[in-house]
Amino acid sequence: MKILLLVNETQAAGGSGRNATNLSTALREGGNEVFIIGYQYDFLSFLKKARAIAKVSDIVYAVDINPIGFAGYLATRFTRVKLVIIAQAAYAVAPLYNKKTALFSRIVYRSADAVVAGSLFVANEIKKKVTKISVTIIDPGIDMTEFTGISRMQITEGPPFMISVGAVKVRKGQDVSLRAFALLKKDIPDLRYIIIGSQTDEPKYFRDLVNLAHELGVERDVDFLTKIPDADLKNLYSRASLFILTSVNIGFHFEGFGMVFLEAAAYGVPSVGTLGNGIEGAVENGYTGILVPQKDPVATAMAAKKILTDKALAERMSLRAQAFAREHDIPYLVKAYNQLQDALYAVDHAK
């Protein structure tokens, strides 16, 4: 089939870019011809280009609602082309609560031939505002060929450390994990914390984190890293004792899935994350990691301590984490999207 994939960004550096890369890889490996258009902040030009290519396509996949889904809807109007909305995260939900975009967002969702959510949490959030629609859950998956490195079996003994990976901003909740780290230091004195990610998204929040580390007396045990080479990131993942990201919901903005949890799992790193968002689909609670209430440093510290001090538990979680990541590799996405497309055209044949 001929597929047009409409995305916000095509660069794989960010989470949405990696999602787009995985999706396009899976669609191609499923035997489709795929053309990708990235949004360039000019809606009319984007729509014009999308409309021209949609006319010669079989299916248009549009990632999130505003503005990508809007363009996908308009590009496929009065054609026989199928429209699939991929609802990744907050940008698939927030427009449903905006007075200017709510009505059109509901129209687009209801008009789509299929809606795919990246997690059960996202699906349920959409259904709160768009009733009587069917939502298929297909998470973003992971390309396991990208995650090779030092075997954890070859790790030399050294001080334990935990890592966070992701943009340094309020929604990622690094302040909560930093407070938890300070509590952990009382029981695990040689523990270190490495926070990896962009520090320019919310510079004030980054400055507040640096100040918080000083206030908590752990500034010498915390490293803030940005723009590190892939080889260095892989090395850190491979040697980390724990992955932690205590994301919080802010209004209608939340963690839609949390690909970094799958990336950590690919290296066999147990995780600590939060409940009440899409991370619940990225971590098997109690098996690949532990999920805790949001904004709770004490519960976070207790969960991290449990993993860091129980070697047998950490080893079991490490093995299950790697298996879990393999279950979400590209072949999983190929199968899921082939089934989705078969179902789309089965409806036509049944008419």
Summary of the structure (lengths in Angstrom):
residues: 351
radius of gyration: 21.0
end to end distance: 20.5
largest distance: 68.3
contacts: 1225
relative contact order: 0.12
helix: 50%
strand: 17%
